[in-house]
């Protein structure tokens, strides 16, 4: 093994050890980077993983989560065969069954439900993995149900909807050409580890950096020229205050606005109320800092904004806050311009690669006609209009209440009850179902409530079509055989389509045939993609040209960047504001009873949601669930490090350890989620939802704390 690089590229056995190095991808933080992995394989088992230096995304790097792939794959609780429940729901007692028995039972029960109650009574839910979603969504619609949904009901989609409302398109930050980076909710050292080096490189080249985060983080002290620390959920007020300062000083691009922006007069009139010292009362950010931020924007020639649709979107006012932030790009002429925010139409599963596939046509071809509205549509009409999927945050309510129609069964891939607000209520909903199937790598707490559990593969045990930015794509090959009798999610769906007798020949023909259909307009084949060891640029790559979208007209009602949404204005019955208006994250009555703010979901570098809490070495880095509170609050309440405290909200109370931090402002409580012994999402009321998109207020819920005696 003297010439490691040659060995990595050749994928040949090492005669001294019998080890072969094979290339795969990590999807633990799916659908983020999908970093390249070199897996050292001996006798069909992985003995070690490293980053692949030839991969164009991570260039040999891996984060703590990616380094846990071996421990993740060989966890003791891997499901290795189909299981059938023999105990009470949640008890965790199952007996192994064959795939034939599992498929036959699932098909019989789901078809009986369809016949008896209608296909809408069966819900199809996708959890945190995303690579199979086009297949799963078509599977649900071929069954006849309008009720396909996913964890994107609480992740990412709020930001996507904000962009669709304003421009009709997703967008991306053109960081490589900016001279001001507005890092809104940017905590890349913990959540997107490949981005901070790029920001640092730009900073060293002269780019200025503003970080907006309630806490002090590695990004604030390593990167920020200016750190703005608004209270959680007040981002919209801060953005509107910056806009007011820009407009008052004439620091806006008037010709750009006149030609490409709709609704500016109404917007400018609205933001006046956020001018001056009012911003500190609303957000906690001093007016002097707002003026400094506005001056830095004025002094820049190209500004882009970090988009982080979890911390920005996880508030009752989240989508409007997102719109307010992105409006800064419109009034300064930084949308569809080099160094600003560039339109970035999605290629496949929310990745913008610079070419288009037929993913939407593939799904829409099977969408049932004349079906009832999906779950959540009456409650969240803007979501339904834009996303045409169920809003899963309304799922538990509909199961328990049975209105507007009953739900009797769920077929899920990777369902996690802890991604929902008021997770105990979702647990009660799962208990009440007639039939529940879950597919997962592990016997999770959610899977223990299923009637049948199906074993899925990791990303290193399957092949998949994957696209990357800058025109790249690959069809991976398995690094190792599936453990036990596990199958890839797509094989499960395509095989089960036959047992269900779905009238969908394309789906029943298998995953690769479906992908051939989806990429049939491209000048590349599945076989050519499979020949790549790492993602390669395909012939159809066509980068976005600055100003091209604006000049052609955006896919909005006016063809312009809409500060005032004419779509929302045309539907007054929705009760939503056409301008990016601001309302406080917590109403006055709640603030009186619960004077602090709880932020559930702040990032830590060794975990993502609950996926890695049962990987022993990862859990060892933060073994005890703890809530971060400020030094000042700890002193006022006589709380010492490690003391047990009681966090209370309108949804209930929970006891955790106190972690005293000088990186947290007084009146704020931060806690990472997903711990089974202290699931902070149980403190988020199930009705504390954004009326625009249905997202829960995970990161700005009114709370109070007390020392546990």
C-alpha positions as CSV (number, residue, x, y, z in Angstrom):
1,X,0.0,0.0,0.0
2,X,2.9,2.3,-0.7
3,X,1.1,4.3,-3.4
4,X,-2.3,4.9,-1.8
5,X,-3.5,7.3,-4.5
6,X,-3.0,4.8,-7.2
7,X,-4.7,2.1,-5.2
8,X,-7.7,4.4,-4.6
9,X,-8.2,5.1,-8.3
10,X,-7.6,1.5,-9.4
11,X,-9.9,-0.1,-6.9
12,X,-7.6,-3.2,-6.9
13,X,-7.1,-5.6,-4.0
14,X,-4.1,-5.0,-1.8
15,X,-2.1,-8.3,-1.8
16,X,-0.7,-7.7,1.7
17,X,-4.2,-7.4,3.4
18,X,-6.8,-8.6,1.0
19,X,-8.5,-5.2,1.3
20,X,-10.2,-3.6,-1.7
21,X,-11.0,0.1,-1.7
22,X,-14.4,0.9,-3.3
23,X,-16.1,4.2,-3.9
24,X,-19.5,5.1,-2.5
25,X,-21.4,8.1,-1.1
26,X,-22.6,9.1,2.4
27,X,-26.2,10.0,2.8
28,X,-26.4,10.3,6.6
29,X,-27.1,14.1,6.2
30,X,-29.2,13.5,3.1
31,X,-29.8,15.4,0.9
32,X,-27.0,17.7,1.6
33,X,-23.5,17.1,0.1
34,X,-23.6,13.3,-0.5
35,X,-19.9,13.3,0.1
36,X,-17.7,10.7,-1.7
37,X,-16.4,7.8,0.4
38,X,-13.6,5.4,0.0
39,X,-14.6,2.2,1.8
40,X,-11.9,-0.3,2.7
41,X,-13.7,-3.7,2.2
42,X,-12.4,-7.1,3.3
43,X,-14.4,-10.3,2.9
44,X,-17.5,-8.3,2.0
45,X,-17.4,-6.1,5.1
46,X,-16.3,-2.5,5.6
47,X,-13.3,-2.2,7.9
48,X,-12.7,1.6,7.5
49,X,-14.1,4.7,5.7
50,X,-12.3,7.8,4.5
51,X,-13.2,10.7,2.3
52,X,-12.6,10.2,-1.4
53,X,-10.0,12.7,-2.6
54,X,-11.2,12.5,-6.2
55,X,-14.8,13.3,-5.4
56,X,-15.6,16.8,-6.7
57,X,-17.7,17.8,-3.6
58,X,-15.7,16.9,-0.5
59,X,-12.2,16.3,-2.0
60,X,-11.3,13.7,0.6
61,X,-12.9,15.4,3.6
62,X,-15.6,13.8,5.9
63,X,-17.4,15.3,8.8
64,X,-17.9,13.5,12.1
65,X,-21.2,12.1,10.9
66,X,-19.7,10.8,7.7
67,X,-16.9,9.1,9.6
68,X,-19.5,7.1,11.5
69,X,-20.7,5.2,8.4
70,X,-19.1,2.0,9.4
71,X,-20.5,2.1,13.0
72,X,-23.8,3.2,11.5
73,X,-24.1,0.3,9.1
74,X,-23.1,-2.3,11.7
75,X,-25.2,-1.0,14.5
76,X,-26.6,-3.8,16.7
77,X,-30.2,-2.8,16.0
78,X,-30.0,-3.2,12.2
79,X,-33.1,-4.8,10.9
80,X,-31.9,-7.8,8.8
81,X,-35.1,-9.4,7.8
82,X,-38.8,-8.5,7.5
83,X,-40.5,-8.5,10.8
84,X,-44.1,-9.0,11.9
85,X,-45.4,-7.6,15.2
86,X,-46.4,-10.2,17.8
87,X,-46.6,-8.0,20.9
88,X,-48.4,-4.8,21.7
89,X,-47.7,-1.7,19.6
90,X,-44.5,-0.1,20.9
91,X,-43.5,-3.2,22.9
92,X,-40.9,-4.1,20.3
93,X,-41.7,-7.8,20.0
94,X,-41.6,-9.1,16.4
95,X,-41.0,-12.4,14.6
96,X,-39.0,-12.7,11.4
97,X,-41.0,-13.4,8.2
98,X,-40.0,-13.8,4.6
99,X,-40.3,-11.1,2.0
100,X,-43.0,-13.1,0.3
101,X,-45.0,-13.2,3.5
102,X,-44.4,-9.5,4.1
103,X,-45.4,-8.4,0.6
104,X,-48.4,-10.6,0.6
105,X,-49.7,-9.3,3.9
106,X,-49.0,-5.7,3.0
107,X,-50.8,-6.0,-0.3
108,X,-53.8,-7.8,1.2
109,X,-54.2,-5.2,4.0
110,X,-53.7,-2.1,1.9
111,X,-56.0,-3.3,-0.9
112,X,-58.7,-4.1,1.6
113,X,-58.4,-0.6,3.1
114,X,-58.6,0.9,-0.4
115,X,-61.7,-1.2,-1.2
116,X,-63.4,-0.5,2.1
117,X,-62.6,3.2,2.8
118,X,-61.1,4.5,-0.4
119,X,-57.4,5.0,-1.4
120,X,-57.2,8.3,0.4
121,X,-57.5,6.4,3.7
122,X,-54.0,5.1,3.2
123,X,-51.1,7.6,3.8
124,X,-47.7,7.2,2.2
125,X,-44.9,8.9,4.2
126,X,-41.2,9.4,3.5
127,X,-38.9,10.1,6.3
128,X,-35.5,11.6,6.4
129,X,-33.9,9.8,3.4
130,X,-34.8,11.4,0.1
131,X,-33.0,9.5,-2.7
132,X,-36.1,7.4,-3.6
133,X,-38.8,10.1,-3.4
134,X,-39.8,10.4,-7.0
135,X,-40.4,6.6,-7.0
136,X,-42.3,6.7,-3.7
137,X,-44.5,9.6,-4.7
138,X,-45.5,7.9,-8.0
139,X,-46.1,4.7,-6.0
140,X,-48.6,6.5,-3.8
141,X,-50.4,8.1,-6.7
142,X,-50.5,4.9,-8.6
143,X,-52.2,3.3,-5.6
144,X,-54.8,6.1,-5.9
145,X,-54.0,8.1,-2.7
146,X,-53.5,11.8,-2.8
147,X,-51.8,11.5,0.6
148,X,-48.1,11.3,-0.1
149,X,-46.0,13.4,2.2
150,X,-42.6,13.7,3.8
151,X,-40.4,15.2,6.4
152,X,-40.1,18.2,4.0
153,X,-43.3,19.2,5.7
154,X,-41.0,20.6,8.4
155,X,-37.8,21.0,6.5
156,X,-36.6,23.0,3.5
157,X,-40.0,23.6,1.8
158,X,-40.8,26.8,3.6
159,X,-37.8,28.5,2.0
160,X,-38.6,27.0,-1.4
161,X,-42.2,28.3,-1.1
162,X,-40.8,31.8,-0.2
163,X,-38.8,31.8,-3.5
164,X,-41.8,30.4,-5.5
165,X,-43.9,33.2,-4.1
166,X,-41.4,35.9,-5.0
167,X,-39.8,34.6,-8.3
168,X,-41.4,31.2,-9.1
169,X,-38.0,29.6,-8.9
170,X,-35.5,28.3,-6.3
171,X,-32.3,30.2,-6.0
172,X,-28.7,29.7,-4.9
173,X,-26.0,32.0,-3.5
174,X,-23.3,32.9,-6.0
175,X,-20.7,33.1,-3.3
176,X,-17.7,32.8,-5.5
177,X,-18.3,36.3,-7.0
178,X,-19.7,38.2,-4.1
179,X,-18.0,40.9,-2.0
180,X,-20.6,40.7,0.8
181,X,-21.8,37.5,2.3
182,X,-25.0,37.8,4.4
183,X,-24.8,34.7,6.5
184,X,-28.3,34.5,7.8
185,X,-28.5,31.6,10.2
186,X,-25.2,30.4,9.0
187,X,-23.7,27.8,11.3
188,X,-21.8,25.7,8.7
189,X,-19.1,24.5,11.1
190,X,-21.8,22.3,12.7
191,X,-24.2,21.6,9.8
192,X,-22.6,22.2,6.4
193,X,-18.9,21.7,7.0
194,X,-17.7,22.2,3.4
195,X,-19.1,25.8,3.2
196,X,-17.1,27.7,5.8
197,X,-13.7,27.2,4.0
198,X,-15.3,28.8,0.9
199,X,-16.5,31.7,3.0
200,X,-13.1,32.0,4.7
201,X,-11.4,32.0,1.2
202,X,-13.7,34.8,0.1
203,X,-13.1,36.8,3.3
204,X,-9.3,36.5,2.7
205,X,-9.9,37.8,-0.8
206,X,-11.6,40.9,0.6
207,X,-15.3,39.8,0.9
208,X,-17.1,41.2,4.0
209,X,-19.2,38.9,6.1
210,X,-22.2,39.6,8.2
211,X,-23.5,36.7,10.4
212,X,-27.0,36.8,11.7
213,X,-27.5,34.3,14.6
214,X,-29.0,34.6,18.1
215,X,-26.0,32.7,19.5
216,X,-22.3,33.1,19.4
217,X,-21.1,30.3,17.1
218,X,-17.8,29.3,15.4
219,X,-19.0,31.2,12.4
220,X,-19.6,34.4,14.3
221,X,-16.1,34.6,15.8
222,X,-14.2,33.0,12.9
223,X,-15.9,34.7,10.0
224,X,-18.0,37.7,10.9
225,X,-17.0,41.3,10.3
226,X,-20.4,42.1,11.9
227,X,-22.5,39.8,14.1
228,X,-26.2,40.6,14.4
229,X,-27.9,38.6,17.2
230,X,-31.7,38.9,16.9
231,X,-34.0,37.1,19.2
232,X,-35.2,33.8,17.6
233,X,-38.1,34.3,15.2
234,X,-37.6,38.1,14.8
235,X,-35.5,37.8,11.6
236,X,-38.3,39.3,9.5
237,X,-38.4,42.5,11.6
238,X,-34.6,42.8,11.3
239,X,-34.7,42.3,7.5
240,X,-37.4,44.9,7.2
241,X,-35.5,47.3,9.4
242,X,-32.4,47.0,7.2
243,X,-34.7,47.6,4.2
244,X,-36.1,50.7,5.8
245,X,-32.6,52.0,6.3
246,X,-31.6,51.2,2.7
247,X,-34.7,52.9,1.3
248,X,-34.4,56.0,3.6
249,X,-30.9,56.6,2.5
250,X,-31.5,55.9,-1.2
251,X,-29.2,53.0,-1.0
252,X,-31.3,50.9,-3.5
253,X,-31.1,50.1,-7.2
254,X,-34.0,52.2,-8.5
255,X,-33.6,51.3,-12.2
256,X,-33.5,47.6,-11.4
257,X,-36.6,48.0,-9.2
258,X,-38.5,49.8,-11.8
259,X,-37.8,47.2,-14.5
260,X,-37.7,43.9,-12.6
261,X,-39.5,44.3,-9.2
262,X,-43.3,44.3,-8.5
263,X,-44.9,45.9,-5.5
264,X,-42.1,48.2,-4.3
265,X,-44.3,51.2,-3.4
266,X,-46.5,49.2,-1.1
267,X,-43.4,47.4,0.3
268,X,-41.6,50.7,0.9
269,X,-44.6,52.2,2.6
270,X,-44.9,49.1,4.9
271,X,-41.2,49.0,6.0
272,X,-41.2,52.5,7.3
273,X,-42.7,51.3,10.6
274,X,-39.4,49.3,11.2
275,X,-37.1,52.4,10.9
276,X,-34.9,53.7,13.6
277,X,-34.8,52.6,17.2
278,X,-37.9,50.5,16.9
279,X,-35.8,47.6,15.7
280,X,-34.1,47.1,19.0
281,X,-37.5,46.7,20.8
282,X,-38.6,44.2,18.2
283,X,-35.4,42.1,17.8
284,X,-32.9,43.0,20.4
285,X,-30.5,44.3,17.7
286,X,-29.3,47.9,18.3
287,X,-30.2,50.4,15.6
288,X,-26.5,51.3,15.2
289,X,-25.8,47.7,14.1
290,X,-28.7,47.8,11.6
291,X,-27.3,51.0,10.2
292,X,-23.8,49.5,10.0
293,X,-25.3,46.4,8.1
294,X,-27.1,48.7,5.7
295,X,-23.9,50.7,5.1
296,X,-22.0,47.5,4.3
297,X,-24.7,46.4,1.8
298,X,-24.5,49.9,0.2
299,X,-20.8,49.7,-0.1
300,X,-20.8,46.2,-1.7
301,X,-21.0,45.6,-5.4
302,X,-22.5,42.1,-5.1
303,X,-24.3,40.6,-2.1
304,X,-25.5,37.0,-1.6
305,X,-27.4,35.5,1.2
306,X,-27.0,32.2,3.0
307,X,-30.2,30.3,2.8
308,X,-31.0,28.0,5.7
309,X,-34.7,27.1,5.6
310,X,-34.7,25.2,8.9
311,X,-33.6,27.9,11.3
312,X,-35.3,30.7,9.3
313,X,-38.4,28.6,8.6
314,X,-39.0,26.9,12.0
315,X,-41.2,29.7,13.4
316,X,-44.8,30.5,13.3
317,X,-43.9,33.5,11.1
318,X,-41.0,31.7,9.3
319,X,-42.0,31.9,5.7
320,X,-42.8,35.6,5.9
321,X,-39.5,36.1,7.6
322,X,-37.8,34.3,4.7
323,X,-39.6,36.5,2.2
324,X,-38.5,39.6,4.1
325,X,-34.9,38.5,4.0
326,X,-34.9,37.7,0.3
327,X,-36.6,41.1,-0.4
328,X,-33.2,42.7,0.4
329,X,-31.9,41.1,-2.8
330,X,-34.7,42.6,-4.9
331,X,-34.3,46.2,-3.7
332,X,-30.5,46.2,-4.0
333,X,-30.5,44.5,-7.5
334,X,-28.8,41.4,-6.3
335,X,-31.2,38.8,-7.7
336,X,-30.2,37.1,-11.0
337,X,-26.9,38.9,-10.9
338,X,-23.3,37.5,-10.7
339,X,-22.3,37.5,-7.0
340,X,-25.9,37.7,-5.8
341,X,-28.6,35.1,-5.7
342,X,-28.9,33.2,-9.0
343,X,-32.0,31.3,-10.2
344,X,-31.4,27.6,-9.8
345,X,-34.1,25.3,-11.2
346,X,-34.0,21.9,-9.5
347,X,-32.7,19.0,-11.6
348,X,-33.6,16.1,-9.4
349,X,-34.8,15.8,-5.8
350,X,-34.1,19.5,-4.9
351,X,-30.5,19.6,-6.3
352,X,-29.8,22.3,-8.9
353,X,-27.3,20.8,-11.4
354,X,-27.7,23.0,-14.5
355,X,-29.8,20.5,-16.5
356,X,-33.3,19.3,-16.3
357,X,-34.8,15.8,-15.9
358,X,-38.3,14.5,-16.3
359,X,-38.8,14.0,-12.5
360,X,-42.0,16.1,-12.3
361,X,-43.5,14.5,-15.4
362,X,-42.7,11.1,-14.0
363,X,-44.7,11.9,-10.9
364,X,-47.5,13.8,-12.4
365,X,-48.3,11.1,-14.9
366,X,-49.6,9.0,-12.0
367,X,-51.3,11.7,-10.0
368,X,-54.9,10.5,-9.3
369,X,-57.7,12.6,-10.8
370,X,-60.8,13.7,-8.9
371,X,-59.2,12.5,-5.6
372,X,-60.1,14.2,-2.3
373,X,-57.8,17.0,-1.2
374,X,-54.6,15.8,0.5
375,X,-54.3,16.1,4.3
376,X,-53.6,19.6,5.4
377,X,-54.9,21.3,2.2
378,X,-57.9,23.1,3.8
379,X,-55.7,24.3,6.7
380,X,-52.7,25.4,4.6
381,X,-54.1,26.4,1.1
382,X,-50.9,28.1,-0.1
383,X,-48.9,24.9,0.7
384,X,-51.5,22.9,-1.2
385,X,-51.4,25.2,-4.2
386,X,-47.6,25.1,-4.5
387,X,-46.6,21.7,-3.3
388,X,-49.6,19.5,-4.1
389,X,-48.6,17.0,-1.4
390,X,-50.1,16.5,2.1
391,X,-48.8,18.8,4.8
392,X,-47.8,16.1,7.3
393,X,-48.0,18.4,10.3
394,X,-51.7,18.0,10.0
395,X,-51.5,14.2,9.8
396,X,-51.9,13.4,13.5
397,X,-54.9,15.6,13.9
398,X,-56.6,14.0,10.9
399,X,-55.9,10.5,12.2
400,X,-57.3,11.3,15.6
401,X,-60.3,13.5,14.5
402,X,-61.2,11.7,11.3
403,X,-62.0,14.9,9.4
404,X,-62.5,15.7,6.6
405,X,-62.1,11.9,6.1
406,X,-60.6,9.1,8.1
407,X,-57.1,7.7,7.8
408,X,-56.7,4.0,8.6
409,X,-53.2,3.0,7.5
410,X,-49.7,4.4,6.9
411,X,-47.1,2.9,4.6
412,X,-43.8,4.6,5.5
413,X,-40.2,4.7,4.6
414,X,-38.1,5.8,7.5
415,X,-40.8,7.5,9.6
416,X,-39.7,9.3,12.7
417,X,-42.4,10.4,15.1
418,X,-39.8,12.8,16.7
419,X,-39.8,15.1,13.6
420,X,-43.3,16.2,14.4
421,X,-44.4,18.8,16.9
422,X,-46.1,17.3,20.0
423,X,-44.5,14.0,19.3
424,X,-46.5,12.1,22.0
425,X,-49.7,13.1,20.1
426,X,-48.3,11.5,16.9
427,X,-47.5,8.4,18.9
428,X,-51.1,8.2,20.0
429,X,-52.2,8.6,16.4
430,X,-49.9,5.7,15.3
431,X,-51.3,3.5,18.0
432,X,-54.8,4.1,16.7
433,X,-54.1,3.0,13.1
434,X,-55.6,-0.2,11.8
435,X,-52.4,-1.0,9.9
436,X,-48.9,0.5,9.9
437,X,-45.8,-0.5,7.9
438,X,-42.4,1.1,8.4
439,X,-39.2,0.6,6.4
440,X,-35.9,1.4,8.1
441,X,-32.4,0.3,8.7
442,X,-33.0,0.1,12.4
443,X,-35.7,-0.9,14.8
444,X,-36.4,2.7,15.8
445,X,-38.9,3.7,18.5
446,X,-41.3,4.6,15.7
447,X,-40.8,1.2,13.9
448,X,-41.7,-0.5,17.2
449,X,-45.3,0.6,16.6
450,X,-45.5,-0.9,13.1
451,X,-47.4,-4.1,12.2
452,X,-44.7,-5.0,9.7
453,X,-41.1,-3.6,9.5
454,X,-39.1,-3.9,6.3
455,X,-35.3,-3.8,6.3
456,X,-33.7,-1.1,4.1
457,X,-30.2,-0.6,2.8
458,X,-27.6,2.1,3.6
459,X,-26.2,4.2,0.8
460,X,-23.1,1.9,0.7
461,X,-25.3,-1.2,0.1
462,X,-27.2,0.0,-3.0
463,X,-26.9,1.8,-6.3
464,X,-28.7,5.1,-7.0
465,X,-28.9,7.9,-9.5
466,X,-27.6,11.1,-8.0
467,X,-27.0,14.6,-9.4
468,X,-24.6,17.3,-8.1
469,X,-24.2,21.0,-8.8
470,X,-22.2,22.2,-11.8
471,X,-23.7,19.7,-14.2
472,X,-22.5,16.5,-12.5
473,X,-24.2,13.1,-12.1
474,X,-23.5,9.5,-11.3
475,X,-25.2,6.2,-10.8
476,X,-23.5,4.6,-7.9
477,X,-22.7,0.9,-7.4
478,X,-23.0,-1.0,-4.1
479,X,-19.8,-1.0,-2.0
480,X,-20.9,-4.1,0.0
481,X,-23.8,-6.5,-0.3
482,X,-26.9,-5.6,1.7
483,X,-26.8,-6.8,5.3
484,X,-29.0,-9.8,6.0
485,X,-31.9,-9.8,3.5
486,X,-32.2,-6.0,3.4
487,X,-33.3,-4.4,0.1
488,X,-33.0,-0.9,-1.3
489,X,-36.1,1.3,-0.8
490,X,-36.8,1.5,-4.5
491,X,-36.6,-2.3,-5.0
492,X,-39.1,-2.7,-2.2
493,X,-41.5,-0.2,-3.9
494,X,-41.2,-1.6,-7.4
495,X,-41.6,-5.2,-6.2
496,X,-44.5,-4.3,-3.9
497,X,-46.2,-2.5,-6.9
498,X,-46.6,-5.9,-8.5
499,X,-48.1,-7.5,-5.3
500,X,-50.5,-4.6,-5.1
501,X,-51.4,-5.0,-8.8
502,X,-50.8,-1.4,-9.5
503,X,-51.6,-0.5,-13.1
504,X,-48.2,1.1,-13.6
505,X,-45.9,-0.9,-15.9
506,X,-43.1,1.6,-15.7
507,X,-43.0,1.4,-11.9
508,X,-43.3,-2.3,-11.9
509,X,-40.4,-2.6,-14.4
510,X,-37.9,-1.5,-11.7
511,X,-35.8,1.4,-10.6
512,X,-33.3,1.5,-13.4
513,X,-36.0,1.6,-16.0
514,X,-37.7,4.5,-14.2
515,X,-34.4,6.4,-14.1
516,X,-33.9,5.7,-17.9
517,X,-37.3,7.3,-18.4
518,X,-36.5,10.3,-16.1
519,X,-33.2,11.1,-17.9
520,X,-34.4,10.1,-21.4
521,X,-34.1,13.7,-22.7
522,X,-30.4,13.8,-21.7
523,X,-27.4,12.8,-23.8
524,X,-26.2,10.2,-21.4
525,X,-27.3,6.7,-20.4
526,X,-27.6,4.8,-17.1
527,X,-24.8,2.5,-18.3
528,X,-22.5,5.5,-18.9
529,X,-23.3,6.9,-15.5
530,X,-22.5,3.6,-13.9
531,X,-19.1,3.6,-15.4
532,X,-18.1,6.7,-13.4
533,X,-16.2,6.3,-10.2
534,X,-17.1,9.8,-9.2
535,X,-19.7,12.3,-10.4
536,X,-18.9,13.6,-13.9
537,X,-20.2,16.6,-15.9
538,X,-22.7,15.5,-18.4
539,X,-23.2,17.0,-21.9
540,X,-26.4,18.7,-21.1
541,X,-25.0,21.1,-18.5
542,X,-26.0,24.7,-19.2
543,X,-25.2,27.2,-16.5
544,X,-27.5,30.1,-15.6
545,X,-26.5,33.3,-17.3
546,X,-26.9,36.5,-15.2
547,X,-30.1,38.5,-15.9
548,X,-31.3,35.9,-18.4
549,X,-34.3,34.9,-16.3
550,X,-35.3,38.5,-15.5
551,X,-35.0,39.6,-19.1
552,X,-37.2,36.6,-20.2
553,X,-39.7,37.1,-17.4
554,X,-40.0,35.1,-14.2
555,X,-42.7,32.5,-13.8
556,X,-44.8,34.8,-11.5
557,X,-48.1,36.4,-12.3
558,X,-46.3,39.7,-13.2
559,X,-43.2,38.1,-14.7
560,X,-41.2,40.1,-12.0
561,X,-39.7,39.6,-8.6
562,X,-42.8,40.1,-6.5
563,X,-42.4,41.9,-3.2
564,X,-46.2,41.9,-3.3
565,X,-47.4,38.4,-4.2
566,X,-50.2,38.6,-6.8
567,X,-50.9,34.9,-6.2
568,X,-51.7,35.5,-2.5
569,X,-53.5,38.8,-3.3
570,X,-55.8,36.9,-5.7
571,X,-56.9,34.6,-2.9
572,X,-58.2,36.8,0.0
573,X,-60.1,33.7,1.3
574,X,-56.7,32.3,2.4
575,X,-56.3,35.1,5.0
576,X,-52.6,35.6,4.1
577,X,-50.6,38.8,3.5
578,X,-49.4,39.5,0.0
579,X,-46.4,41.6,1.3
580,X,-43.7,40.0,3.5
581,X,-45.2,41.3,6.7
582,X,-44.0,40.7,10.2
583,X,-45.8,39.4,13.2
584,X,-44.0,38.5,16.4
585,X,-43.2,34.8,16.9
586,X,-45.0,34.7,20.2
587,X,-48.2,36.6,21.1
588,X,-48.4,38.8,24.2
589,X,-50.5,36.4,26.3
590,X,-48.1,33.5,25.8
591,X,-45.2,35.8,26.5
592,X,-46.7,36.7,29.9
593,X,-47.1,33.1,30.9
594,X,-43.9,31.9,29.4
595,X,-41.4,34.8,29.2
596,X,-38.5,32.9,27.6
597,X,-37.9,31.5,24.1
598,X,-37.2,27.8,23.4
599,X,-35.2,27.0,20.3
600,X,-35.4,23.2,19.6
601,X,-33.1,21.9,16.9
602,X,-29.9,23.9,17.3
603,X,-27.1,22.0,15.6
604,X,-24.3,20.0,17.2
605,X,-21.5,18.6,15.0
606,X,-21.8,14.9,16.0
607,X,-25.5,14.3,15.3
608,X,-28.3,15.0,12.9
609,X,-31.8,14.6,14.3
610,X,-32.0,11.3,16.1
611,X,-30.1,9.3,13.5
612,X,-26.8,9.0,15.3
613,X,-27.8,9.0,18.9
614,X,-27.4,5.2,18.9
615,X,-24.0,5.2,17.3
616,X,-21.9,4.8,20.5
617,X,-18.9,6.9,19.7
618,X,-21.0,9.7,18.4
619,X,-23.3,9.6,21.4
620,X,-20.2,9.7,23.7
621,X,-19.4,13.2,22.4
622,X,-22.7,14.5,24.0
623,X,-24.2,11.7,26.1
624,X,-26.6,13.6,28.2
625,X,-29.5,15.7,26.7
626,X,-29.0,19.2,28.0
627,X,-30.4,22.7,27.5
628,X,-28.2,25.7,27.0
629,X,-29.1,28.7,29.1
630,X,-27.3,32.0,29.6
631,X,-25.0,32.8,32.5
632,X,-27.3,35.6,33.6
633,X,-30.4,33.3,33.7
634,X,-28.5,30.7,35.6
635,X,-27.4,33.2,38.2
636,X,-30.9,34.6,38.6
637,X,-32.4,31.1,39.1
638,X,-29.5,29.7,41.2
639,X,-28.8,27.1,38.6
640,X,-25.4,25.4,38.4
641,X,-23.8,23.5,35.5
642,X,-25.4,20.0,35.3
643,X,-28.4,20.9,37.6
644,X,-31.7,19.4,36.5
645,X,-34.1,22.1,35.2
646,X,-37.7,21.9,34.2
647,X,-38.6,23.4,30.8
648,X,-42.3,24.2,30.5
649,X,-44.4,25.4,27.5
650,X,-48.1,25.4,26.8
651,X,-47.7,21.8,25.6
652,X,-46.1,20.4,28.7
653,X,-42.9,20.1,30.7
654,X,-39.6,18.2,30.5
655,X,-36.7,17.7,32.8
656,X,-33.1,18.0,31.4
657,X,-29.7,19.0,32.5
658,X,-28.6,22.6,32.4
659,X,-25.6,23.6,30.3
660,X,-24.6,27.2,31.2
661,X,-23.2,29.1,28.3
662,X,-21.9,32.6,27.6
663,X,-22.8,32.1,23.9
664,X,-26.5,32.3,24.7
665,X,-28.4,35.5,25.4
666,X,-30.6,36.0,28.4
667,X,-34.2,34.8,28.0
668,X,-33.3,32.1,25.5
669,X,-33.1,28.3,25.8
670,X,-31.4,26.1,23.2
671,X,-31.6,22.4,23.0
672,X,-30.8,19.7,20.4
673,X,-33.6,17.4,19.6
674,X,-34.1,13.6,19.0
675,X,-33.2,12.2,22.4
676,X,-35.6,9.4,23.3
677,X,-35.2,10.2,27.0
678,X,-35.8,13.9,26.5
679,X,-37.5,14.6,23.2
680,X,-37.8,18.4,23.1
681,X,-40.3,18.4,20.3
682,X,-42.9,17.2,22.8
683,X,-42.8,20.7,24.1
684,X,-43.9,22.2,20.8
685,X,-47.7,22.5,20.6
686,X,-49.1,20.8,17.6
687,X,-51.1,23.9,16.6
688,X,-48.1,26.2,16.8
689,X,-47.8,26.2,13.0
690,X,-47.0,28.7,10.3
691,X,-50.3,29.5,8.5
692,X,-48.4,30.0,5.2
693,X,-46.6,26.7,5.0
694,X,-47.6,24.6,8.0
695,X,-44.1,24.6,9.5
696,X,-43.9,24.1,13.3
697,X,-42.4,26.8,15.6
698,X,-39.6,24.6,16.6
699,X,-37.2,27.5,17.2
700,X,-39.2,30.1,18.9
701,X,-41.7,28.6,21.3
702,X,-42.6,30.5,24.5
703,X,-41.3,28.7,27.6
704,X,-40.1,29.1,31.1
705,X,-37.5,27.3,33.1
706,X,-37.1,26.4,36.8
707,X,-34.5,24.6,38.9
708,X,-35.7,21.1,39.7
709,X,-35.5,20.6,43.4
